[in-house]
């Protein structure tokens, strides 16, 4: 968000690739940008057969309070 707000050019594909490679090496590493990466995977129809699935725990869920703390607001009720 800092880079976007301050108009700093970033090679996002490289950043995301490095993060995914780190997550592959380190079992305890949490992948950032989960929603963004999920959208890419869906858009490009990346096969997920045989992938491990971990159920989302309530502690991981985001609610309105979390979004408000990040400075995000609803637009048109979404």
C-alpha positions as CSV (number, residue, x, y, z in Angstrom):
1,X,0.0,0.0,0.0
2,X,2.9,2.4,0.8
3,X,4.3,2.0,-2.7
4,X,0.9,2.5,-4.4
5,X,0.1,5.5,-2.3
6,X,3.5,7.1,-2.9
7,X,3.6,6.2,-6.6
8,X,6.7,4.0,-6.2
9,X,7.2,1.7,-9.2
10,X,7.4,-2.0,-8.1
11,X,7.8,-5.2,-10.1
12,X,4.8,-6.9,-8.3
13,X,5.2,-10.2,-10.2
14,X,8.8,-10.4,-8.9
15,X,7.7,-9.5,-5.3
16,X,4.9,-12.1,-5.3
17,X,7.2,-14.8,-6.9
18,X,9.8,-14.2,-4.2
19,X,7.2,-14.5,-1.4
20,X,5.8,-17.7,-2.9
21,X,9.3,-19.2,-3.2
22,X,10.0,-18.3,0.5
23,X,6.7,-19.9,1.5
24,X,7.6,-23.0,-0.4
25,X,11.0,-23.3,1.5
26,X,9.7,-22.4,5.0
27,X,6.8,-24.4,6.2
28,X,5.8,-21.7,8.9
29,X,6.0,-18.8,6.5
30,X,2.6,-17.1,6.0
31,X,1.9,-16.0,2.4
32,X,0.9,-12.3,2.2
33,X,-1.4,-11.1,-0.6
34,X,-3.6,-14.2,-0.3
35,X,-6.6,-12.6,-1.9
36,X,-4.6,-11.2,-4.7
37,X,-2.8,-14.4,-5.4
38,X,-6.1,-16.4,-5.2
39,X,-7.6,-14.1,-7.8
40,X,-4.6,-14.7,-10.1
41,X,-4.9,-18.4,-9.6
42,X,-8.6,-18.3,-10.5
43,X,-8.1,-16.0,-13.5
44,X,-5.3,-18.1,-15.0
45,X,-7.1,-21.4,-14.1
46,X,-4.0,-22.8,-12.4
47,X,-4.7,-26.5,-11.6
48,X,-5.0,-27.2,-7.9
49,X,-5.3,-31.0,-8.1
50,X,-3.3,-32.6,-5.3
51,X,-2.8,-29.4,-3.4
52,X,-3.0,-29.4,0.4
53,X,-6.1,-27.6,1.8
54,X,-6.1,-26.0,5.2
55,X,-9.4,-24.9,6.6
56,X,-9.8,-21.3,7.6
57,X,-9.9,-20.8,11.3
58,X,-12.1,-18.1,12.9
59,X,-8.9,-16.4,14.2
60,X,-7.8,-15.8,10.6
61,X,-11.1,-14.2,9.4
62,X,-11.2,-10.5,8.7
63,X,-14.0,-8.4,10.0
64,X,-15.1,-4.8,9.7
65,X,-13.0,-3.7,12.7
66,X,-9.8,-5.1,11.0
67,X,-10.5,-3.3,7.8
68,X,-11.3,0.0,9.6
69,X,-8.0,-0.3,11.5
70,X,-6.2,-0.6,8.1
71,X,-8.0,2.6,6.9
72,X,-10.2,0.7,4.4
73,X,-13.9,1.7,4.0
74,X,-16.9,0.3,2.3
75,X,-17.8,1.8,-1.0
76,X,-21.4,1.3,-2.3
77,X,-22.0,-1.2,0.5
78,X,-19.2,-3.6,-0.7
